[in-house]
Amino acid sequence: MTENNPMPEYLCLEGALDAIGLDLGASEIHGVISGLICAGPSQGHVEWMEALFEGRPRDDLSAREARALIGQLYFATRERIVREDLSFMPFLPDDSRPITDRAKGLRDWCEGYLYGLGMAGISEQQLVGDAKEALQDISHFTRLDYDSLDAGEATEQAYSELQEFLKVVTLLIWGDLAKNRENDHAGE
């Protein structure tokens, strides 16, 4: 299947966020977006984005660039989650970055994901079985001490496995929350 919505460049988004002084990084923003998408259709992403840019003039070029890149990230992420073809991946720093930077990105993604689900009103009690356990695991990853990681093959392997785990459990939670999305559509 062809990709209609390409992901933005990670460093480009990071630079745009830094330029406007936003306290969130690209990984955390992607986590929030992923959580909101998994929760189901709502205007949560619009309200959240408005809050991110509150107080910034609409004609500020840096803010417009950051807003456009976050919008691109949202639509690309939505396409990958909805397709359920395993093309979804957490948006994390590139493998050429030190393991501490990548592990921080993974931790930040998890924090964002939980925040996105919570913002959409999803709680652990709404999930069952593997999805509920996966959410608990994601919560544990938010406490990852990335500064104490030693570079090496074992750490790289563990990081790769966590990245793959997040990919799979995001789609698992997406599937588990299908009933919520169907109920939202029934009320429209």
C-alpha positions in Angstrom: 0.0 0.0 0.0 1.3 3.4 -0.9 2.0 6.1 1.7 -0.2 9.2 1.3 1.2 11.0 4.3 4.9 10.9 4.8 6.4 11.3 8.3 8.2 14.6 8.8 12.0 14.5 9.4 12.6 14.0 13.1 15.4 16.6 13.4 13.3 19.1 11.4 10.4 18.8 13.8 12.8 18.9 16.8 14.3 22.1 15.4 10.9 23.7 14.8 9.8 22.9 18.4 13.1 24.3 19.8 12.6 27.5 17.7 9.3 28.3 19.4 10.5 27.2 22.8 8.1 24.3 23.3 8.9 22.1 26.2 7.8 18.9 24.3 10.1 17.0 21.9 9.1 15.2 18.7 8.9 11.8 20.4 6.6 13.0 23.2 4.4 14.8 20.7 4.1 11.6 18.6 3.2 9.7 21.8 0.4 12.1 22.5 -0.9 11.9 18.9 -0.7 8.1 19.0 -2.7 8.0 22.2 -5.3 10.3 20.9 -5.7 8.3 17.7 -6.0 5.0 19.6 -8.6 6.5 21.8 -10.9 7.3 18.9 -12.4 10.1 17.0 -12.6 13.3 18.9 -11.6 16.9 18.7 -9.0 16.2 21.4 -6.1 16.6 18.9 -7.4 20.0 17.8 -7.9 21.3 21.3 -4.5 20.0 22.4 -2.8 21.6 19.4 -4.6 24.9 20.1 -3.3 24.7 23.7 0.3 24.1 22.5 0.2 27.3 20.4 -1.9 29.4 22.8 -0.5 32.9 23.0 1.6 32.6 19.8 0.6 34.9 17.0 -0.9 33.0 14.0 1.4 34.9 11.7 4.6 33.8 13.5 6.5 31.9 10.9 8.2 29.6 13.4 4.9 28.7 15.0 3.3 28.1 11.6 6.1 25.7 10.6 5.9 23.8 13.9 2.1 23.6 13.6 2.4 22.3 10.0 4.9 19.7 11.0 2.8 18.5 13.9 -0.2 18.3 11.5 1.9 16.3 9.1 2.9 14.0 11.9 -0.7 13.6 13.0 -2.0 12.6 9.6 1.0 10.3 8.9 0.6 8.6 12.2 -3.2 8.2 11.8 -2.6 6.6 8.4 -0.1 4.1 9.9 -2.2 3.1 12.9 -5.5 2.8 11.0 -4.0 0.6 8.3 -3.0 -2.0 11.0 -0.3 -3.3 8.6 2.5 -2.9 11.1 3.9 0.2 9.3 3.4 2.2 12.5 6.5 2.9 14.6 7.1 5.2 17.5 8.7 8.4 16.3 12.1 8.2 18.0 15.6 9.6 17.4 17.5 8.1 14.6 19.8 5.1 15.3 22.9 7.2 14.7 22.1 9.1 18.0 23.6 7.9 21.3 21.6 5.3 23.1 20.9 7.7 25.9 19.2 10.1 23.5 17.2 7.3 21.9 16.2 5.9 25.3 15.1 9.4 26.4 13.0 9.6 23.3 11.4 6.2 24.0 10.6 7.3 27.6 9.2 10.6 26.3 7.1 8.8 23.7 5.6 6.6 26.5 4.8 9.6 28.6 3.1 11.3 25.7 1.2 8.2 24.8 -0.3 7.8 28.3 -1.1 11.5 28.3 -2.9 11.3 25.0 -5.0 8.3 26.1 -5.7 10.1 29.4 -6.7 13.3 27.7 -9.1 11.3 25.6 -10.7 9.9 28.7 -9.2 6.4 28.4 -8.2 4.6 31.6 -6.6 1.3 32.4 -10.1 0.0 33.4 -11.3 0.3 29.9 -8.8 -2.2 28.6 -8.7 -5.9 29.2 -6.1 -8.7 29.1 -2.9 -8.1 27.1 -3.9 -4.5 26.3 -4.3 -3.6 29.9 -1.0 -5.3 30.8 0.7 -3.4 27.9 -0.6 -0.1 29.3 1.0 -1.0 32.6 4.2 -1.8 30.9 4.2 1.5 29.1 3.7 3.2 32.4 6.8 1.4 33.7 8.8 2.7 30.7 8.2 6.3 31.8 10.5 5.6 34.7 13.4 4.5 32.4 16.7 5.9 33.7 18.2 6.6 30.3 21.3 8.4 31.7 22.6 5.3 33.4 22.5 3.1 30.3 25.7 1.6 29.0 26.3 1.6 25.3 26.7 -1.9 24.0 25.1 -4.7 22.1 22.9 -5.8 24.9 21.5 -2.3 25.4 21.0 -1.9 21.7 19.1 -5.2 21.6 16.9 -4.2 24.5 16.1 -0.8 23.0 15.2 -2.5 19.7 12.9 -4.9 21.5 11.2 -2.1 23.4 10.7 -0.2 20.2 9.1 -3.2 18.5 7.0 -3.8 21.7 5.6 -0.3 21.6 4.7 -0.7 17.9 2.8 -3.9 18.6 1.1 -2.8 21.8 0.0 0.5 20.2 -1.9 -1.5 17.5 -3.2 -3.9 20.2 -4.6 -1.0 22.2 -6.0 0.5 19.0 -7.8 -2.8 18.4 -9.0 -3.1 22.0 -10.5 0.4 21.9 -12.4 -0.3 18.7 -15.6 -0.6 20.7 -15.1 2.9 22.0 -14.6 4.2 18.5 -17.7 2.4 17.2 -19.8 3.9 20.1 -18.5 7.3 19.2 -19.6 6.8 15.6 -23.0 5.5 16.7 -23.7 8.7 18.6 -22.9 10.9 15.6 
